[in-house]
Amino acid sequence: MANSLLPPEERNLTPDQVEALDRRRDLGHTFLVIAGQFAVIATVLLLWVGQDLSYSPGWAHPMFYYFCIALLLIVVFGIAGLALRKGMPRID
């Protein structure tokens, strides 16, 4: 009998499909970890962004650019990680 706690599309998977599903979810978890690490980096960069925008002349604002890149990576890896992790988690 199929496990009724699983979503209907995951109830009758073959062992190969279960392994592929686990690999996909592991990759999603890895992406979420990367997004979290960049969130910590962006928090530290935020300490310098105000000073960089105030005192750097012209278009020379490297900390601001690094901060924007970090925010972009957080969004990309976070959305990709959430999309790959959808469904029931595996029980070890």
Secondary structure as UniProt FT lines:
FT   TURN            4..5
FT   HELIX           8..10
FT   TURN            11..12
FT   HELIX           15..55
FT   TURN            58..59
FT   HELIX           62..84
//
